[in-house]
């Protein structure tokens, strides 16, 4: 069970050491998402909708889909951007992964499309009921902007840390390894 979270038993010290923290982080995120996915699958039948009601079903599915989406994006970013980097003690070189920025671009695209769909839906509903005021339009657009902010924060964080991450084995370490 400890290996599931990145721990390894070391006989010399007679205990567990956190040997691979990335494994633990990825598995914890997967374990958080698994019950949500199971719940969505279990409630995806007509009988479940009748049992809990349509409004509760819609709320459950819309909420969990967004939570799962953001956890999966965070998991992908952590995995693709940070766990395939040079790191001590063995400074192992990983092959370049072309999918890094494509993955992040797809995530940004999905969130921007969701925000635009929100703005369109609200403005169309208001158009049917009454005249739209400028402050109402500005309010809806500001909500959509706040909706996009977490993914943009993630993009900025990735861009910053990607420029700070070690891309090559340091020369002093490379000499030590070869000796």
NORQUI-V970830 format. One record per pair of residues at least 24 apart in sequence whose ideal C-beta (glycine too) atoms are under 7 Angstrom apart, sorted by the first residue. I is the first residue (numbers start at 1). J is the second residue. D is the distance in Angstrom with one decimal. If there is no record, write none. Layout:
BEGIN
<<I	J	D> <I	J	D>>
END
This chain:
BEGIN
<<22	83	4.3> <25	78	6.5> <26	75	6.3> <26	79	6.2> <29	71	5.6> <29	75	4.5> <32	71	6.3> <33	68	5.4> <33	71	5.4> <33	72	6.9> <36	64	4.8> <36	67	6.5> <36	68	5.5> <37	68	6.6> <39	64	6.6> <40	64	5.6> <73	107	4.7> <76	103	5.5> <77	104	6.7> <77	154	6.3> <77	158	6.0> <81	158	5.6> <81	162	6.3> <85	165	5.0> <85	166	6.5> <86	166	4.8> <86	169	5.9> <91	169	4.7> <91	173	5.7> <91	177	6.6> <104	155	6.2> <104	158	6.2> <107	151	6.1> <108	151	5.6> <108	155	6.2> <111	148	5.6> <111	151	4.4> <112	148	6.1> <114	147	7.0> <115	144	4.0> <115	147	4.7> <115	148	5.0> <118	144	5.5> <118	147	6.6> <119	144	4.9>>
END
